[in-house]
Amino acid sequence: EFEQLKAFLKWCHTRGYTEGGLDTLLAEGSKRPDESTTTNFTDEDLKLIFESKSYSEGLLFKTPHYHWLPLISLYHGNRIGEITMLYIDNVFQVEVREGNELKKIWVFDIENNTERQQRVKNKRSMRIIPIHQTLIDLGLIKYRHELAASGEVRLFPEEEPNRKGNWGNKTSTWFNHSHD
């Protein structure tokens, strides 16, 4: 709202309706420098949410992405949009060497692919991430295989990018409102 007022005051100034600089006063007064706009979850908050019967039994979820996206973000620290935009083929196995042994591990491939509307924040955001074993144990790979068998191409088909091309808004809004 402050940004909209700021833009309006600039518009007024360019047309001679007000004196200049009013928009900068509003911007400076809208937020104190030491004031945070976000509240972080504590360890206790996270346990309360993710170890609850409601979460573990899927009682909160109309669709699978409500279950998986917060869990993946919890275990990997990814932005919700990075995970939401994944296709099934962005989840695959790679061989890694552990000592003298070759081992296959499951990974997420976060890529920039304009044809698929997959955008990353910057070049360093493109990466391959080993999937946490807990997510595999909870059934993420099984979920991936079920989607592939049904002919689905996206990992979270219920999510779509918004008008600005950003992914994950539905899930983010749902999570914020249901865990406020």
C-alpha positions in Angstrom: 0.0 0.0 0.0 2.9 2.4 0.8 4.4 1.6 -2.6 1.1 2.4 -4.3 0.9 5.7 -2.4 4.5 6.5 -3.3 3.8 5.9 -7.0 0.7 8.1 -6.8 2.6 10.9 -5.1 5.3 10.7 -7.9 2.5 10.9 -10.5 1.0 13.9 -8.8 4.4 15.7 -8.7 5.1 15.0 -12.4 1.8 16.7 -13.2 2.5 19.7 -10.9 -0.2 18.8 -8.3 2.2 18.5 -5.4 5.7 19.5 -4.4 8.5 17.1 -5.0 9.9 14.7 -2.4 6.7 13.7 -0.7 7.1 10.2 -2.0 10.5 9.8 -0.3 9.1 10.9 3.1 6.4 8.3 2.8 8.9 5.6 2.0 11.1 6.5 4.9 8.3 6.5 7.3 6.7 3.3 6.2 9.2 1.0 7.8 11.7 1.5 10.6 15.2 0.3 9.8 15.3 -2.2 12.7 11.8 -3.5 12.1 11.6 -7.0 10.5 8.7 -7.8 8.2 8.9 -11.5 8.7 8.7 -13.8 11.6 10.8 -16.9 11.6 9.6 -20.3 12.8 11.3 -21.5 15.9 12.4 -25.2 16.2 9.4 -25.7 18.5 7.1 -24.2 15.9 8.5 -26.5 13.2 8.1 -29.6 15.4 4.5 -28.5 16.2 3.6 -28.2 12.5 5.5 -31.1 10.9 5.2 -33.7 13.7 1.5 -33.1 14.2 -1.0 -35.8 13.6 -2.8 -33.5 11.1 0.4 -33.1 9.0 1.7 -36.7 9.2 -1.7 -38.2 8.3 -2.4 -35.7 5.6 -5.5 -34.3 7.2 -4.6 -30.7 6.1 -4.2 -31.4 2.4 -6.6 -31.2 -0.5 -3.7 -31.9 -2.9 -0.3 -33.5 -2.6 1.7 -30.3 -3.2 0.4 -28.9 0.1 2.1 -31.9 1.8 5.3 -32.1 -0.2 6.3 -28.4 -0.9 6.6 -27.4 2.8 8.5 -30.6 3.6 10.9 -30.1 0.7 11.5 -26.5 1.8 12.1 -27.6 5.3 14.7 -30.2 4.4 16.4 -28.3 1.6 15.8 -24.6 2.3 14.7 -24.1 -1.3 12.4 -21.3 -2.3 8.9 -22.7 -2.7 8.8 -21.5 -6.3 12.0 -23.4 -7.2 10.4 -26.7 -6.2 6.9 -25.9 -7.5 8.2 -25.4 -11.1 9.9 -28.9 -11.2 9.0 -31.4 -13.9 9.1 -35.1 -13.2 12.3 -35.4 -15.3 13.9 -32.8 -12.9 13.9 -35.6 -10.3 16.3 -38.4 -11.3 19.2 -40.6 -10.1 22.9 -39.9 -10.6 25.9 -42.0 -9.8 28.3 -40.7 -7.2 31.5 -42.3 -5.9 31.7 -43.1 -2.2 35.2 -44.3 -1.7 35.7 -47.2 -4.2 32.0 -47.7 -4.6 29.6 -46.2 -7.1 26.2 -45.3 -5.6 23.0 -44.0 -7.1 21.3 -41.1 -5.4 18.1 -39.2 -6.2 18.4 -35.5 -7.0 16.5 -32.3 -7.8 17.7 -30.5 -10.9 16.9 -26.8 -10.5 17.2 -25.4 -14.0 16.4 -22.4 -16.1 14.2 -23.4 -19.0 12.1 -20.7 -20.7 10.0 -23.3 -22.7 8.8 -24.8 -19.4 8.5 -21.4 -17.6 11.2 -22.4 -15.2 13.1 -19.4 -14.0 15.9 -19.1 -11.4 16.9 -16.0 -9.5 20.5 -16.0 -10.9 23.1 -18.4 -12.5 24.2 -19.7 -9.1 20.6 -20.8 -8.5 20.8 -23.5 -11.2 22.0 -26.6 -9.3 21.6 -30.2 -8.7 20.6 -31.1 -5.1 20.7 -34.5 -3.5 17.3 -35.4 -2.1 17.2 -35.8 1.6 16.7 -39.5 2.7 13.8 -38.6 5.0 11.8 -37.3 1.9 12.5 -40.5 0.1 11.5 -42.5 3.2 8.2 -40.5 3.4 7.4 -41.4 -0.2 8.5 -38.6 -2.5 10.0 -40.9 -5.1 7.0 -43.2 -5.0 4.8 -40.1 -5.5 7.0 -39.1 -8.5 6.7 -42.6 -10.0 2.9 -42.6 -9.6 2.7 -39.2 -11.4 4.9 -40.5 -14.2 2.8 -43.7 -14.6 -0.4 -41.6 -14.9 1.2 -39.6 -17.7 1.7 -36.4 -15.8 4.8 -34.3 -16.7 5.0 -31.9 -13.8 5.9 -32.9 -10.2 3.2 -30.5 -8.8 0.6 -30.2 -11.5 -1.8 -28.3 -9.3 0.5 -25.3 -9.2 0.8 -22.8 -12.1 2.9 -19.7 -12.4 1.1 -16.4 -11.7 0.8 -13.6 -14.2 4.3 -12.5 -13.4 5.7 -16.0 -14.0 6.3 -16.7 -10.3 5.6 -20.2 -9.0 4.3 -21.4 -5.6 1.9 -18.6 -4.7 -1.1 -20.9 -4.0 0.9 -23.1 -1.7 2.7 -20.3 0.0 -0.6 -18.5 0.7 -2.2 -21.6 1.9 0.7 -22.5 4.2 0.9 -18.9 5.7 -2.9 -18.8 6.3 -3.2 -22.3 7.8 -0.1 -22.1 10.0 -0.4 -18.5 11.1 
